[in-house]
Amino acid sequence: MRSLSFFFVFLLSLFPILCFSFNPESPTDRRVLVLLDDFSLKSSHSIFFNSLKSRGLNLDFKLSDDPSLSLQRYGQYLYDALIIFSPSTEKFGGSLDLAAVIDFVDSGHDLILAADSTASDLIKNIATECGVDFDEDSSAMVIDHKSYAISGTEGEHTLIVSDDFIQSDAILGETKIEAPVLFKGIAHSVNAANSLVLKVLSASPSAYSANPESKLLSPPLLTGSAISLVSVVQARNNARIMITGSLDLFSNRLLRTAVQKSGSQDKYDKSGNELFVTEISKWVFHERGHLKAVNLRHLRVGETDEPAMYRIKDDLKFSVEIYEWSGKSWEPYVADDVQVQFYMMSPYVLKTLSTNGKGLYHASFKVPDVYGVFQFKVDYHRLGYASLSLSKQIPVRPFRHNEYERFITTAFPYYGASFTMMAGFFIFSILFLYNK
Amino acid sequence: MAAPETSTAAVPSLYTNNALRNAFGGVLSFFILLLIGVMAFSIRLFSVIKYESVIHEFDPYFNYRVTQFLAKNGIYEFWNWFDDRTWYPLGRVIGGTVYPGLTLTAGTIWWLLNSLNIPLSVETVCVFTAPIFSALASWATFLLTKEVKGTGAGLTAAALLAMVPSYISRSVAGSYDNEAVAIFALIFTFYLYIKTLNTGSLFYATLNSIAYFYMVCSWGGYTFIINLIPMHVLLCIVTGRFSSRLYIAYAPLVVLGTLLAALVPVVGFNAVMTSEHFASFLVFIILHVVAFVYYIKGILSPKMFKVAVTLVVSVGLAVCCAVIAVLIALVASSPTKGWSGRSLSLLDPTYASKYIPIIASVSEHQPPTWPSYFMDINVLAFLVPAGIVACFSPLSDSSSFVVLYIATSVYFSGVMVRLMLVFAPAACITSGIALSQSFDVFTRSIKFQLPGISSNTEVDAAETSSATAEAQNDAVKTEKSEETSKNRPSKKSKKKEKEEKPSTKAKAEKRLIALPLDSSVISLLLLILLGAFYVVHCVWAAAEAYSAPSIVLTSHSHDGLHVFDDFREAYAWLRHNTDVDDKVASWWDYGYQTTAMANRTVIVDNNTWNNTHIATVGTAMSSPEKAAWEIFHSLDVKYVLVVFGGLVGYPSDDINKFLWMVRIGGGVFPHIKEPDYLRDGQYRIDSQATPTMLNCLMYKLSYYRFVETDGKGFDRVRQTEIGKKYFKLTHFEEVFTTHHWMVRIYKLKPPKNRIRGKTKKSKSKTSSASSRAKRSGMGKKNPWH
């Protein structure tokens, strides 16, 4: 009995640690809430869910209208990520609503949102808040009469294939996705001016968004490559969001289907969907492309302690360590394009850092001949990687009164002038006073 | 106040012998001076008694902060201090841009007291520096006036200066500004100049240079000295008063003074490069030429001399023309003709308002109004002309200096209200002379006509000394006639002159003036009444008008006294609730206070050295929210502070200063145009205001949620209802508003975490409704309400 209560206390004391939501030390998500329209999805999408589980994620399946639904308790988030596979939900159960989902994202958590032709306003609003606009026509689907999947059953060409992936190893992994991805669902577009959202999978130029059952009376609003099939968003706080208009994209049926693109002789036994959704979910759950920069250091050359202030024309050494999260541990990040700025309203020094391959980046340069409050700035934004922006303020002072060079050769005429003047005055005084 | 005492005190001394009477007079004037010093000190303590022992206003806070740094880190650190907490991100080299006199003075006093085991805080020393130095200034006035017109005039002038309101306004306890010590240095330098001029002693000339050095250390107004003294020298030369004493008074001052001035980092090479100092060198050359001419004249026969003159003049003219042409070309090549903006606006009063809005925007750089003359110097305004007349009878070197001093300072005070401060000592000196001379005349006439007093009694102490002073001045003429080849003054011959002169001179004067008894008595009474009025006015001015520290405001109303301590409340909030390295943006007026009281980095402050930086802040304040956010964000600003008086009727708030922000901002960034903010040339914030005005950041930050106070949004300063009452802030959020809404602090919102997609018609309703609900919920959580 006694030992049991001890154990209980131990568990309780562990509780805050377990509840810690976004851990900067191991950023991979562990607790994921999956919202479903009905539990049949659990089996129809089991391959995708099982692949997540096999990567160590803890999935919590709930119906989207579950009245006990809640993302946080006592100000602590209960989950690290959210998967919304409930496109037709008009209203979430419990305390969950649009604002709660958005707050969840804004506090650094991740989101996978899949819609389909039954998508409700709520789902579309979440997407809009994240910068993705679904087609306004609620009955429209993506139709492509040129690059559709050849299958015996349908003639509407709504099951389309696409292999127009984003060129980023960080997002889609290093293994090339050979087979095209099958897609069946609604179209969305992204604002080109929005720098945070990326089209991961675009439709072919011949695609358009319309209602397949009715006759096309007016030209469709969304056509061609403007249609995005799968988009990802990396928010400024590095929260990652994936949005797609097709819930079927993740389904066992499409994951296992053999695929042949119309007009092409290549026939694949298996569609690219499985690889695609696995890789992109890795990215969304921070198993890849997550960088951290630590130990930003600067030293005056020849010293060991970091100074509180530099003097103009000092020589300094700058170093920073950058690591990438591999899903299990922090590995050194190797790149040759990391730069440091010595910045005061504009960069006075811009220098590419050299790396030792073990995560340490360093550079040495001379402080410019300008005093003021400078910053060491590392702004590193690369496609698919978490953005790094570090800055460290450091004042630069002018010379002290006794740090200027003395007895300059070019000034000898002046020295000569003053001393001859003094001597002359002395001689003149003597002559004037005693030469009577 | 002092003058009646001297004259009445002199009556019993009539019957004693000369030496005893002089000794008694000396002791008496010593005690009178002591009392004047005590009075000068204590009349300035109203601010401490009525409020508290705090530093006042804006600039004193900077001086206080610098003094603290000096006391903590020593003089070398102070000299090399690079301040990274102002003018972010440019920083400011304090050691090289500050006049260190005041700071060093207070620092020395503090250090002295501490080494004597008197543990006063730096703040206390700073608060009381100005009153101490005003006592010193009145003693210096005594010395100066004594050199000009004798002890009586000196005492009167000292008493007048001790309580002249103009000087009180800048030297009450807590007004820890450069002028506090500079006025003393100014008068003392003039005294030493006159003293040298009267004695021809090289010792005083050296002291004079050192006093000038102290003045250069203390205040930019030293250029007044280095222009006034050459003017006087030139005047002396032109009026044929050249003497070796003049040479000794001037030449060492220029040489030593310029060398010493160049040692002050803030002046440096300006001491020889700028046009402000040009006059002194020109006169220096002229003086030497004149001295040389006198020398040649001495050794040549008159005929030879004439030949030499024609030769030299013809050659010299040619050379002079060439030199002057080169000089003019050099000066004309610089855009401001080698003058600084402030000096130019003195020479051409319309210069600043035309070209430099930043100088024109400061209220103390405006020309004064007539009432402000009466307020600041009161009855002295009537006595000054009489004093000038007195200076002309007889005109000596020293009295001509006083006349020149008052003439120039009247002009300068008419250009800038701030320079009233330079005018006040001149007014006190001339009025002191006038008062003392008229007391002299009246008391002498009374004595002359009273029965029992023989007519041939010697004149009283005051008059003897004044006569001696005149005698010294008369020596000029005698010496000039001597035409000695070597103009070295011998003390012996001078003393002789002193002894023989006064008796004859005094007798001559006494015979002249004998007024009827009754009119003398009445005039005396009236003069005393005038003095009494002056004293009453000065005490009132010291107690009521000039003692407010301006960081704490009070107002009297039917339900008692109200204290508005909002400024310190806001600065304390900043100090306790923001990060040490956070940057606070505000209009430059509040920069010094923010760094000193809140210890936060500011973008611009009262040291308006970088016009572009100030214009950037001005532009941000006059831009719409988004543009302003971008400007502030690029400067790493985290908080924006605005001063708003609309709730309590505090007139010098940011809305009233706003047009200057627009002008200064528009001067550098032309997309800000003043007419956009004016409706038909009128500056208004009511419903008739222009949309640009109603959407600019300053309007929004000032009036955000203002309508919640009374439901109408009635601005008590502008006496109108505001134009736009209900609006939201998109890029800023209110974090603190003081009790009377006088200071409002906003925080820049961070950039949005996500970028929203296009809002669509069908959805906009629901989303905006939800966001509104969210915002109103947040509004309730506002911590300060």
Chai-1 contact restraints between the chains, C-beta under 6 A:
chainA,res_idxA,chainB,res_idxB,connection_type,confidence,min_distance_angstrom,max_distance_angstrom,comment,restraint_id
A,A99,B,S770,contact,1.0,0.0,6.0,A-B,restraint_1
A,D106,B,N753,contact,1.0,0.0,6.0,A-B,restraint_2
A,N125,B,K763,contact,1.0,0.0,6.0,A-B,restraint_3
A,T128,B,G757,contact,1.0,0.0,6.0,A-B,restraint_4
A,E129,B,R756,contact,1.0,0.0,6.0,A-B,restraint_5
A,C130,B,R754,contact,1.0,0.0,6.0,A-B,restraint_6
A,G131,B,I755,contact,1.0,0.0,6.0,A-B,restraint_7
A,G131,B,G757,contact,1.0,0.0,6.0,A-B,restraint_8
A,V132,B,G757,contact,1.0,0.0,6.0,A-B,restraint_9
A,D133,B,G757,contact,1.0,0.0,6.0,A-B,restraint_10
A,D133,B,K758,contact,1.0,0.0,6.0,A-B,restraint_11
A,N194,B,I755,contact,1.0,0.0,6.0,A-B,restraint_12
A,L196,B,I755,contact,1.0,0.0,6.0,A-B,restraint_13
A,A235,B,N753,contact,1.0,0.0,6.0,A-B,restraint_14
A,A235,B,R754,contact,1.0,0.0,6.0,A-B,restraint_15
A,R236,B,N753,contact,1.0,0.0,6.0,A-B,restraint_16
A,N237,B,N753,contact,1.0,0.0,6.0,A-B,restraint_17
A,M344,B,P89,contact,1.0,0.0,6.0,A-B,restraint_18
A,G372,B,P89,contact,1.0,0.0,6.0,A-B,restraint_19
A,G372,B,L90,contact,1.0,0.0,6.0,A-B,restraint_20
A,G372,B,G91,contact,1.0,0.0,6.0,A-B,restraint_21
A,V373,B,D84,contact,1.0,0.0,6.0,A-B,restraint_22
A,V373,B,Y88,contact,1.0,0.0,6.0,A-B,restraint_23
A,V373,B,P89,contact,1.0,0.0,6.0,A-B,restraint_24
A,V373,B,G91,contact,1.0,0.0,6.0,A-B,restraint_25
A,P395,B,D84,contact,1.0,0.0,6.0,A-B,restraint_26
A,R397,B,F82,contact,1.0,0.0,6.0,A-B,restraint_27
A,P398,B,V93,contact,1.0,0.0,6.0,A-B,restraint_28
A,R400,B,N80,contact,1.0,0.0,6.0,A-B,restraint_29
A,H401,B,W79,contact,1.0,0.0,6.0,A-B,restraint_30
A,H401,B,N80,contact,1.0,0.0,6.0,A-B,restraint_31
